[in-house]
Amino acid sequence: MPYFKHSVFTQSNSVAFDHIYTPGTITPISGIYRCTVCGFEVVSTAGHPLPPEHSCARHSGNWRCREGAVRWQLVSAPIHTNN
């Protein structure tokens, strides 16, 4: 789960948080994605691929999911507003 200091999060019922993605899938929504197998979290930007299955050198050179096939799920997404 992402760290936070001030409780500024808003709960969402969006189905965007229900989808599970395989490594390399183009990120549909910018945000924090968690590996549903081991819990490792990454930030991924819309239009870019989600991290590969065996390693994620862009985020942590030491990470390897040793618990099964990596699957990514959106856990936190920004709310974009126009002021």
N, C-alpha and C positions, 0 to 999 in steps of 0.2 A: 504494500500500500504506500502511496506517496507520503512523504513527510509534509506537514504543514504546521504553521505556528498559530495562525488565526483562523477560526472556523468560518471560511468564506465559501465553502463548497455548497452547491445546490444539487439536490437529488434529481435524477432524470429517469423518466420511464421510456426513453428512446430505445428502440430495438437495435440501435447501433451498438449498444453495450452487450447484446446477446450473441452476436456473431463471433465465431471462432475462425481464425485465419491460419493458413500454413505459411511457413517461412518463404520469403521472396514475393509474397502477394503484395501488390501495390497498395499502399496505405490509403484507405478511403477517407479517413478523418484524422487530422493531426491530433496527437495526444500521447498519453502514456499507455503502453501496452504491456501486459503481464503474460509470461509463459504460464499456461494453465497447468503445466506439469511440475515445474520446479519453483515458480514464483518470481523468477528474475524479471525485472522491469526495464523497459527501454522507452525512450522518446522517439517517435517516428512522425515524420511530416507527410501530409497528404501528397500523393503523387510519387513518393519514393518507396522502394521495396522495404518490407519488414525484414529484420535481420535473418541471416541464414540459420540453418538448423544446428550446425555443430559449433559455431563460434560467432561471436559478435565483437569483432575487433574494434569497431567504431565506438563502442560503449564501454567495454571491459575486456582487455586482452586476456584475462584469466578465466572468463566464463566459459563453461562447457556444461550443457544439460546432460547429465548422466542418468536421468531418471526415466527417459522415454522420448518419444517423438515430440518435438517442440510444436506448440500451438499457441498463437497469440490472441489475446482478447483485450479490447479497449476497456480501460478502467477509469480514465480521466480525460476529459476533452475540454478545450477552452470554449468560452461563450464569446462569440464575436458580435460586437455592437458598433453601430455607426453613430457618432456623436455630432 
